[in-house]
Amino acid sequence: METNGRKVVIIGGGIAGLCAAVYAQKCGYQAEVLEMHDMAGGLAMSWRRGAYTFETCLHWFFGADPNGAMHAQWSELFDIAKLTFVDLVEFGRMETEDGDFLAIPTDVDRLETEFLARAPQDAEQIRRLASAIRRLREFKMPDPGKSWVGNAPTLLRDLPVLPLLRSLSRTTAREYGQRFTDPLLRAFFAGGEMGGLSAIALILSLAWMGSGDAKYVIGGAQAIIRLIEEQLVGLGGRVRFGAKVARILIEDDAAVGVQLAGGETIRADWVISAADGHATIYELLGGRYVDAAIDERYNTLELFPSYLQVSLGVALDLRDQPASITRVLKTPLEVDPKTALGEASFRIFHFDPAFAPAGKTAITCFLPTRNFGYWALLRTDHPEKYRAEKHRVAESVIDVLEKRVPGLRAAVEVVDVATPASIFRYTGNWQGSMEGWLPTPRTGFKPLPKTLPGLRKFMMVGQWVVPGGGLPSGPMTARPALEAICKQDRVPFTPR
């Protein structure tokens, strides 16, 4: 591929960093990704423990519909035809320890029928929910690769649903759940620590899964990461592992490269940070390029919580179980001194043969917490207690599952516990957050600036410049960043 003689250094080898590198390489830049871990992915991660693989990121891949805008953009980054998709018939399932349950089908007609049969007293709100899902199922996201003019036909077609989008974006999921009287319907929307996010996020997810634009990928997030990494290397780009950046080098208010933790300097024409936003601004740049708006953002906006993930390798074939379960608990599960959860969410990966040997199953349990400091301090200052606390939480999770699947405890072959300290250790994410900014009614979904005041030759991409995070934040921020870089350098932007 013809080069333009310029180099781009990208801090962080997660989804956004890899996407930025692919676009840079396609546009003639020499792209070098610096990743402090020993593998690419960041939060889009899975790992092996013995014969089992555990997943921490992918619930569904948005962009599965070949006619959708996100599918077209993903196709600029890797061969999407190499992915194997799974249609899950249920978005999830809420259930009590007494045997009551609420299934949330991905098919909206079935969802409406089953909800009405369960809670006829909530008929009006159930029909409104189903109507919203149907209307948003036809909603097409503007193509992030096109201008407003290029997106005009899509925007005109979407005009009728804009009032609905506006209404749902101004309502939290918890507030939306209060419209129902059925306790499990309320619990589904309340979402525990996630109850503060905009209702539109949850209902759009139901719409995308129902329309076939959101599906699970066999192999999880790493299946996608590997393909993007292969594309980058095939284009002549480079990912360098074990390369922790200590600071961004500045000359005359322009980024000119980075210095690694070991002292090595790497010069570049542009620096792109796909790393943690707080660390980038206040540590790598020393807080030199901050204004009141940035300080307010990092001091007041709500983050996604951190979490513990208890992962189990179980010598049982659990194909008769739902793929995703949230158990409403009679006795709260104590995660740490400030966190007692009234529910525990499980994913039972019987639908992904890549994660366990035949006849066995990988299971994960998600436990959100905002007590990052507790786990970070335990790991560094009290390692024995840290291990003991991880064991205690794992035993509590196994107890919850044993009540649902008698005999499960005896079949557990592998136990792995990741804590907020683990997340910070491997990703550097501020406060161990799982995805950056929580898209609340206050925050919204509007992208944040990719540049910093007074600093040239620098861009930020990823979950810290678009609320909501997730895999789509990678291409949706990387593409416009490279468009802006190409425009400033007066070189063609050639994404395909």
MARLO-928281 format. One line per 10 residues: number of its first residue (from 1); their letters; for each residue x, y, z of C-alpha. Coordinates in nm, 4 decimals, always signed. Example, Ala and Ser with C-alpha at 12.3 -4.5 7.8 and 13.67 -1.06 7.14 Angstrom:
BEGIN
1> AS> +1.2300 -0.4500 +0.7800  +1.3670 -0.1060 +0.7140
***
This chain:
BEGIN
1> METNGRKVVI> +0.0000 +0.0000 +0.0000  +0.1281 +0.3465 -0.0917  +0.2385 +0.5491 +0.2097  +0.2321 +0.9247 +0.2634  +0.5486 +0.9294 +0.4750  +0.3696 +1.0173 +0.7997  +0.3439 +0.8126 +1.1187  +0.0584 +0.7774 +1.3666  +0.1203 +0.6369 +1.7141  -0.1886 +0.4981 +1.8867
11> IGGGIAGLCA> -0.1993 +0.4459 +2.2622  -0.4072 +0.1406 +2.3513  -0.4841 -0.1764 +2.1578  -0.8529 -0.2059 +2.2372  -1.1270 -0.1936 +1.9753  -1.0940 +0.1830 +1.9165  -0.7164 +0.1765 +1.8894  -0.7178 -0.1084 +1.6394  -0.9903 +0.0591 +1.4314  -0.7975 +0.3870 +1.4252
21> AVYAQKCGYQ> -0.4840 +0.2013 +1.3162  -0.6632 +0.0238 +1.0287  -0.8083 +0.3524 +0.9009  -0.4699 +0.5239 +0.9362  -0.2926 +0.2476 +0.7470  -0.5533 +0.2554 +0.4688  -0.4999 +0.6288 +0.4314  -0.1259 +0.5897 +0.3818  -0.0004 +0.6499 +0.7363  +0.2352 +0.4144 +0.9145
31> AEVLEMHDMA> +0.0344 +0.3066 +1.2187  +0.1903 +0.1704 +1.5370  -0.0343 +0.0595 +1.8241  +0.1193 +0.0579 +2.1724  -0.0547 -0.1889 +2.4056  +0.0579 -0.2333 +2.7660  -0.0978 -0.5827 +2.7915  +0.0312 -0.8951 +2.6132  -0.2694 -0.9200 +2.3824  -0.5043 -0.6843 +2.1996
41> GGLAMSWRRG> -0.8625 -0.6122 +2.3014  -0.8658 -0.4064 +2.6188  -1.2121 -0.4487 +2.7653  -1.3092 -0.6621 +2.4631  -1.1439 -0.9559 +2.6270  -1.1750 -1.3281 +2.6839  -0.9251 -1.5605 +2.8494  -0.8600 -1.9303 +2.8991  -0.8540 -2.1155 +3.2274  -0.7729 -2.4793 +3.1664
51> AYTFETCLHW> -1.0143 -2.6171 +2.9068  -1.2550 -2.3221 +2.9433  -1.2720 -1.9755 +2.7874  -1.4435 -1.6914 +2.9717  -1.5891 -1.3790 +2.8077  -1.6251 -1.0381 +2.9688  -1.7512 -0.8123 +2.6907  -1.9720 -0.9294 +2.4069  -2.3446 -0.9664 +2.4688  -2.4313 -0.8932 +2.1084
61> FFGADPNGAM> -2.2636 -0.7519 +1.7996  -2.4438 -0.4496 +1.6553  -2.3998 -0.4511 +1.2781  -2.5030 -0.8050 +1.1846  -2.7628 -0.6867 +0.9295  -2.5908 -0.6752 +0.5861  -2.8108 -0.3788 +0.4928  -2.7287 -0.1736 +0.8025  -2.4937 +0.1243 +0.8311  -2.2869 -0.0370 +1.1062
71> HAQWSELFDI> -2.2381 -0.3518 +0.8978  -2.0958 -0.1377 +0.6180  -1.8581 +0.0353 +0.8559  -1.7406 -0.2861 +1.0220  -1.6732 -0.4197 +0.6721  -1.4189 -0.1399 +0.6226  -1.2219 -0.2815 +0.9147  -1.2311 -0.6591 +0.8693  -1.3960 -0.9408 +0.6760  -1.7232 -0.9646 +0.8612
81> AKLTFVDLVE> -1.8170 -1.2737 +0.6574  -1.5676 -1.4685 +0.8697  -1.7871 -1.4241 +1.1794  -2.0394 -1.6898 +1.2799  -2.3560 -1.5395 +1.4246  -2.6032 -1.6869 +1.6718  -2.9623 -1.5673 +1.7031  -3.0612 -1.5844 +2.0689  -3.4357 -1.6316 +2.1150  -3.4299 -1.4524 +2.4498
91> FGRMETEDGD> -3.2811 -1.1175 +2.5392  -3.2675 -1.2507 +2.8927  -3.4744 -1.3904 +3.1752  -3.5683 -1.2538 +3.5170  -3.6491 -1.5092 +3.7840  -3.7053 -1.5451 +4.1552  -3.5754 -1.8111 +4.3906  -3.9370 -1.9294 +4.4278  -3.9570 -2.0370 +4.0628  -4.1397 -1.7380 +3.9146
101> FLAIPTDVDR> -3.9820 -1.6061 +3.5947  -4.0197 -1.3548 +3.3167  -3.8682 -1.4416 +2.9789  -3.7838 -1.1474 +2.7520  -3.8062 -1.2813 +2.3942  -3.6173 -1.1071 +2.1158  -3.9235 -1.1469 +1.8895  -4.1470 -0.8494 +1.9684  -4.4744 -1.0277 +1.8835  -4.3910 -1.3095 +2.1224
111> LETEFLARAP> -4.2747 -1.0588 +2.3833  -4.6040 -0.8711 +2.3679  -4.8112 -1.1904 +2.3857  -4.6207 -1.3358 +2.6797  -4.6081 -1.0099 +2.8736  -4.9834 -0.9573 +2.8285  -5.0570 -1.3113 +2.9455  -4.8419 -1.2604 +3.2512  -4.9479 -0.9078 +3.3499  -5.2847 -0.8119 +3.1964
121> QDAEQIRRLA> -5.3079 -0.5299 +3.4493  -5.0130 -0.3676 +3.2667  -5.1666 -0.4115 +2.9218  -5.1514 -0.0442 +2.8230  -4.7835 -0.0064 +2.9091  -4.6931 -0.3433 +2.7542  -4.8546 -0.2414 +2.4252  -4.6699 +0.0896 +2.4348  -4.3436 -0.0952 +2.4933  -4.4082 -0.3327 +2.2035
131> SAIRRLREFK> -4.5040 -0.0402 +1.9807  -4.1814 +0.1419 +2.0702  -3.9738 -0.1681 +1.9886  -4.1505 -0.2095 +1.6521  -4.1024 +0.1539 +1.5593  -3.7375 +0.1584 +1.6622  -3.6778 -0.1703 +1.4815  -3.7206 +0.0253 +1.1581  -3.5087 +0.3137 +1.2822  -3.1816 +0.3375 +1.0924
141> MPDPGKSWVG> -2.8816 +0.4931 +1.2611  -2.7206 +0.7629 +1.0458  -2.4191 +0.6254 +0.8603  -2.1192 +0.7474 +1.0644  -1.9168 +0.7433 +0.7445  -2.1367 +1.0014 +0.5725  -2.1946 +1.3737 +0.6144  -2.5280 +1.5234 +0.7215  -2.6027 +1.5779 +0.3546  -2.5223 +1.2166 +0.2753
151> NAPTLLRDLP> -2.7417 +1.1019 +0.5630  -3.0334 +1.3266 +0.4621  -3.2529 +1.0448 +0.3226  -3.2073 +0.8414 +0.6423  -3.2773 +1.1407 +0.8662  -3.5924 +1.2297 +0.6740  -3.7201 +0.8735 +0.6980  -3.6510 +0.8710 +1.0731  -3.8332 +1.1967 +1.1461  -4.1547 +1.0238 +1.2654
161> VLPLLRSLSR> -3.9683 +0.8395 +1.5436  -3.7716 +1.1397 +1.6731  -4.0350 +1.2340 +1.9370  -4.0227 +0.8770 +2.0694  -3.6430 +0.8822 +2.0771  -3.6463 +1.2155 +2.2596  -3.8977 +1.0945 +2.5185  -3.7141 +0.7693 +2.5948  -3.3755 +0.9400 +2.6087  -3.5053 +1.1742 +2.8806
171> TTAREYGQRF> -3.6331 +0.8852 +3.0953  -3.4143 +0.6531 +3.3009  -3.4654 +0.2791 +3.2741  -3.5622 +0.2773 +3.6424  -3.8289 +0.5429 +3.5841  -3.9569 +0.3510 +3.2830  -3.9904 +0.0378 +3.4952  -4.2140 +0.2220 +3.7404  -4.4814 +0.2291 +3.4695  -4.5436 -0.1418 +3.5321
181> TDPLLRAFFA> -4.6956 -0.3059 +3.8379  -4.5607 -0.6561 +3.7737  -4.2546 -0.6958 +3.9999  -4.0368 -0.8795 +3.7477  -4.1154 -0.6331 +3.4702  -4.0145 -0.3574 +3.7092  -3.6994 -0.5453 +3.8050  -3.6012 -0.5944 +3.4402  -3.6058 -0.2226 +3.3680  -3.4724 -0.1101 +3.7067
191> GGEMGGLSAI> -3.1433 -0.2812 +3.6261  -2.9791 -0.2314 +3.9661  -2.6674 -0.0194 +3.9106  -2.7714 +0.0247 +3.5465  -3.1096 +0.1722 +3.6319  -2.9829 +0.5254 +3.5778  -2.9124 +0.4826 +3.2075  -3.1565 +0.6202 +2.9515  -3.4473 +0.3891 +2.8729  -3.3722 +0.4357 +2.5039
201> ALILSLAWMG> -3.0522 +0.2291 +2.5411  -3.2403 -0.0767 +2.6620  -3.5317 -0.0466 +2.4196  -3.3017 +0.0116 +2.1208  -3.1162 -0.3051 +2.2181  -3.4434 -0.4984 +2.2135  -3.5259 -0.3457 +1.8753  -3.1863 -0.4294 +1.7238  -3.1976 -0.7884 +1.8450  -3.5517 -0.8246 +1.7142
211> SGDAKYVIGG> -3.4572 -0.6875 +1.3727  -3.1534 -0.9126 +1.3371  -2.9006 -0.6289 +1.3503  -2.7651 -0.7422 +1.6893  -2.6464 -1.1005 +1.7280  -2.3964 -1.2957 +1.9328  -2.0664 -1.3906 +1.7669  -1.9166 -1.7364 +1.8209  -1.5848 -1.6862 +1.9993  -1.7007 -1.3648 +2.1675
221> AQAIIRLIEE> -1.5312 -1.0273 +2.1430  -1.1887 -1.1755 +2.0763  -1.3160 -1.3279 +1.7509  -1.3747 -0.9698 +1.6294  -1.0512 -0.8327 +1.7773  -0.8415 -1.1013 +1.6089  -0.9876 -1.0245 +1.2668  -0.9242 -0.6491 +1.3013  -0.5699 -0.7167 +1.4227  -0.5104 -0.9485 +1.1261
231> QLVGLGGRVR> -0.6388 -0.6795 +0.8911  -0.4046 -0.4223 +1.0448  -0.0977 -0.6421 +1.0203  -0.1919 -0.7405 +0.6648  -0.1973 -0.3714 +0.5724  +0.1521 -0.3241 +0.7130  +0.0582 -0.1832 +1.0540  +0.2083 -0.2912 +1.3827  +0.0831 -0.3762 +1.7308  +0.3539 -0.3637 +1.9947
241> FGAKVARILI> +0.2753 -0.5449 +2.3197  +0.4143 -0.4765 +2.6663  +0.4523 -0.1118 +2.5650  +0.3171 +0.1059 +2.8449  +0.3149 +0.4771 +2.7630  +0.4403 +0.7032 +3.0436  +0.3799 +1.0403 +2.8804  +0.2896 +1.2107 +2.5554  +0.5700 +1.4241 +2.4146  +0.4785 +1.7856 +2.3378
251> EDDAAVGVQL> +0.6679 +2.0500 +2.1411  +0.5172 +2.3951 +2.0758  +0.1736 +2.2687 +2.1863  +0.1799 +1.9830 +1.9361  +0.2009 +1.6095 +2.0115  +0.5193 +1.4722 +1.8560  +0.5338 +1.1221 +2.0017  +0.5376 +0.9290 +2.3281  +0.7776 +0.8085 +2.5917  +0.7405 +0.4530 +2.7191
261> AGGETIRADW> +0.7692 +0.3514 +3.0824  +1.1196 +0.2154 +3.0183  +1.2386 +0.5505 +2.8827  +1.2218 +0.4768 +2.5094  +1.0814 +0.7566 +2.2944  +0.8789 +0.7044 +1.9774  +0.8358 +1.0010 +1.7459  +0.5241 +1.0488 +1.5351  +0.3388 +1.3032 +1.3241  +0.0164 +1.2348 +1.5149
271> VISAADGHAT> -0.0686 +1.0807 +1.8513  -0.4068 +0.9172 +1.9031  -0.5098 +0.8059 +2.2512  -0.7465 +0.5123 +2.2643  -0.6510 +0.4647 +2.6281  -0.8340 +0.5668 +2.9441  -0.9566 +0.9245 +2.9128  -0.8757 +1.0363 +3.2662  -0.5233 +0.8927 +3.2530  -0.4616 +1.0447 +2.9100
281> IYELLGGRYV> -0.5659 +1.3961 +3.0087  -0.4434 +1.4206 +3.3674  -0.1413 +1.1870 +3.3651  +0.0041 +1.1349 +3.0160  -0.0490 +1.5046 +2.9402  -0.0076 +1.6248 +3.2982  -0.3375 +1.8167 +3.2958  -0.1860 +2.0863 +3.0704  -0.4692 +2.0912 +2.8165  -0.7807 +2.1108 +3.0313
291> DAAIDERYNT> -1.0633 +2.3611 +3.0406  -1.3608 +2.4021 +3.2747  -1.5816 +2.1758 +3.0596  -1.3343 +1.8865 +3.0779  -1.2907 +1.9238 +3.4537  -1.6660 +1.9306 +3.5023  -1.7101 +1.6218 +3.2867  -1.4625 +1.4157 +3.4858  -1.5838 +1.5514 +3.8204  -1.9585 +1.5177 +3.7736
301> LELFPSYLQV> -2.0674 +1.2796 +3.4949  -2.1726 +0.9305 +3.5969  -1.9548 +0.6360 +3.4993  -2.0564 +0.2827 +3.4281  -1.9850 +0.0904 +3.7481  -1.6971 -0.1462 +3.7870  -1.7708 -0.5123 +3.8551  -1.6613 -0.8513 +3.9744  -1.6960 -1.1398 +3.7340  -1.7113 -1.4895 +3.8764
311> SLGVALDLRD> -1.6442 -1.7400 +3.5981  -1.7088 -2.1107 +3.6340  -1.6139 -2.4108 +3.4227  -1.8792 -2.6747 +3.4914  -1.8744 -3.0411 +3.3886  -2.2431 -3.0328 +3.2956  -2.4283 -2.9937 +2.9683  -2.6603 -2.7011 +3.0448  -2.8289 -2.6593 +2.7058  -3.1661 -2.6886 +2.8769
321> QPASITRVLK> -3.0965 -2.3660 +3.0698  -3.1648 -2.0086 +2.9485  -2.8616 -1.8348 +2.8016  -2.8975 -1.5264 +3.0222  -3.0544 -1.5204 +3.3690  -3.0920 -1.2558 +3.6352  -3.1811 -1.4114 +3.9710  -3.3725 -1.1880 +4.2129  -3.2384 -1.2864 +4.5535  -3.4194 -1.3214 +4.8837
331> TPLEVDPKTA> -3.0983 -1.2459 +5.0709  -2.8737 -0.9814 +4.9159  -2.5343 -1.1012 +4.7971  -2.2580 -0.9090 +4.9729  -1.9939 -0.8126 +4.7186  -1.7914 -0.5763 +4.9370  -1.8512 -0.3504 +5.2413  -2.0434 -0.0945 +5.0339  -2.2184 -0.3290 +4.7908  -2.4991 -0.5746 +4.8610
341> LGEASFRIFH> -2.6869 -0.6833 +4.5493  -3.0487 -0.7901 +4.5344  -2.9911 -0.9738 +4.2084  -2.7156 -1.1641 +4.0287  -2.6848 -1.1942 +3.6511  -2.5542 -1.5091 +3.4824  -2.4581 -1.5986 +3.1279  -2.4597 -1.9693 +3.0465  -2.2488 -2.0145 +2.7326  -2.3998 -2.3381 +2.6039
351> FDPAFAPAGK> -2.4551 -2.1580 +2.2725  -2.0814 -2.1070 +2.2117  -1.8929 -2.4340 +2.1532  -1.5618 -2.2441 +2.1556  -1.5852 -2.1838 +2.5299  -1.5985 -2.5342 +2.6789  -1.5337 -2.8977 +2.5873  -1.8278 -3.1045 +2.4623  -2.0710 -3.1829 +2.7416  -1.9379 -2.9023 +2.9618
361> TAITCFLPTR> -2.0319 -2.5344 +3.0041  -1.8707 -2.1995 +3.0785  -2.0738 -1.9721 +3.3085  -2.0112 -1.6131 +3.4115  -2.1740 -1.4052 +3.6845  -2.1718 -1.0258 +3.6664  -2.1685 -0.8335 +3.9972  -2.1512 -0.4518 +3.9615  -1.9891 -0.2387 +4.2294  -1.8745 +0.1206 +4.2662
371> NFGYWALLRT> -1.6336 +0.0368 +4.5473  -1.3222 +0.0333 +4.3281  -1.0952 +0.1664 +4.6024  -1.1702 -0.1279 +4.8334  -1.0602 -0.3889 +4.5799  -0.7594 -0.1903 +4.4589  -0.6324 -0.1459 +4.8161  -0.6880 -0.5112 +4.9028  -0.4897 -0.6297 +4.6037  -0.1889 -0.4077 +4.6707
381> DHPEKYRAEK> -0.1777 -0.3989 +5.0531  -0.3594 -0.7116 +5.1736  -0.3090 -0.9887 +4.9143  -0.4151 -1.2720 +5.1452  -0.7430 -1.0999 +5.2303  -0.7864 -1.0157 +4.8614  -0.7697 -1.3854 +4.7724  -0.9998 -1.4734 +5.0608  -1.2589 -1.2166 +4.9517  -1.2520 -1.3436 +4.5943
391> HRVAESVIDV> -1.3083 -1.6960 +4.7254  -1.5960 -1.5806 +4.9466  -1.7741 -1.4078 +4.6591  -1.7236 -1.7098 +4.4320  -1.8731 -1.9405 +4.6955  -2.1740 -1.7105 +4.7313  -2.2288 -1.7178 +4.3554  -2.2041 -2.0968 +4.3451  -2.4607 -2.1126 +4.6281  -2.7034 -1.9050 +4.4186
401> LEKRVPGLRA> -2.6569 -2.1317 +4.1170  -2.6806 -2.4501 +4.3221  -3.0350 -2.3545 +4.4192  -3.1263 -2.3373 +4.0510  -2.9224 -2.6359 +3.9277  -2.8913 -2.8918 +4.2095  -2.5602 -3.0752 +4.1906  -2.3823 -2.7929 +4.0123  -2.1350 -2.7317 +4.2954  -1.9930 -3.0833 +4.2648
411> AVEVVDVATP> -1.9475 -3.0337 +3.8879  -1.7441 -2.7108 +3.9131  -1.3977 -2.7727 +3.7644  -1.2647 -2.4181 +3.7274  -1.3274 -2.0999 +3.9297  -1.1928 -1.7631 +3.8197  -1.2687 -1.4263 +3.9819  -1.1904 -1.0911 +3.8207  -1.2312 -0.7814 +4.0384  -1.2268 -0.4058 +3.9765
421> ASIFRYTGNW> -0.8538 -0.4251 +4.0535  -0.8168 -0.6816 +3.7725  -0.9950 -0.4531 +3.5273  -0.7716 -0.1599 +3.6172  -0.4604 -0.3751 +3.6011  -0.5292 -0.4952 +3.2472  -0.6996 -0.1896 +3.0966  -0.6135 +0.1138 +3.3107  -0.9813 +0.2117 +3.3020  -1.0566 +0.4907 +3.5486
431> QGSMEGWLPT> -1.2237 +0.3588 +3.8654  -1.2306 +0.0177 +3.6967  -1.5302 +0.1337 +3.4923  -1.6616 -0.1205 +3.2447  -1.7428 +0.1218 +2.9629  -1.6714 +0.4844 +3.0440  -1.9625 +0.7305 +3.0569  -2.3046 +0.5952 +3.1487  -2.5588 +0.7294 +2.8942  -2.8009 +0.8921 +3.1368
441> PRTGFKPLPK> -3.0678 +1.1492 +3.0454  -2.8181 +1.4170 +3.1512  -2.5251 +1.2767 +2.9551  -2.7123 +1.1714 +2.6421  -2.5400 +0.9988 +2.3520  -2.3875 +1.3004 +2.1802  -2.0166 +1.2468 +2.1038  -1.7716 +1.4514 +2.3077  -1.4748 +1.6427 +2.1581  -1.1941 +1.4252 +2.0224
451> TLPGLRKFMM> -0.9423 +1.7047 +2.0648  -0.8139 +1.9000 +2.3645  -0.8017 +2.2809 +2.3831  -0.4691 +2.4201 +2.2702  -0.3139 +2.0878 +2.1691  -0.2387 +2.0099 +1.8037  -0.1625 +1.6796 +1.6296  -0.3586 +1.4862 +1.8901  -0.6884 +1.2961 +1.8937  -0.8844 +1.0836 +2.1400
461> VGQWVVPGGG> -1.1019 +0.7908 +2.0321  -1.3104 +0.5254 +2.2046  -1.5513 +0.5064 +2.4941  -1.4355 +0.8291 +2.6617  -1.5514 +1.0436 +2.3708  -1.8912 +0.8803 +2.3170  -2.1251 +0.7911 +2.6063  -2.2427 +0.4318 +2.6060  -1.9149 +0.2738 +2.5045  -1.9430 -0.0758 +2.3634
471> LPSGPMTARP> -1.7804 -0.2150 +2.0505  -1.9460 +0.0372 +1.8122  -1.7657 +0.3219 +1.9879  -1.4487 +0.1947 +1.8214  -1.5323 +0.2553 +1.4553  -1.7755 +0.5371 +1.5312  -1.4975 +0.7475 +1.6857  -1.1962 +0.6190 +1.4912  -1.3385 +0.6928 +1.1479  -1.4144 +1.0647 +1.2024
481> ALEAICKQDR> -1.0829 +1.1066 +1.3846  -0.8906 +0.9823 +1.0807  -1.1103 +1.1895 +0.8499  -1.0114 +1.4990 +1.0504  -0.6426 +1.4037 +1.0457  -0.6486 +1.3470 +0.6693  -0.8233 +1.6792 +0.6166  -0.5606 +1.8660 +0.8183  -0.2778 +1.6889 +0.6353  -0.4495 +1.7323 +0.2982
491> VPFTPR> -0.4322 +1.3664 +0.2117  -0.7224 +1.1559 +0.0749  -0.9372 +0.9696 +0.3252  -0.9635 +0.6201 +0.1769  -1.1449 +0.3881 +0.4174  -1.2269 +0.1159 +0.1651
***
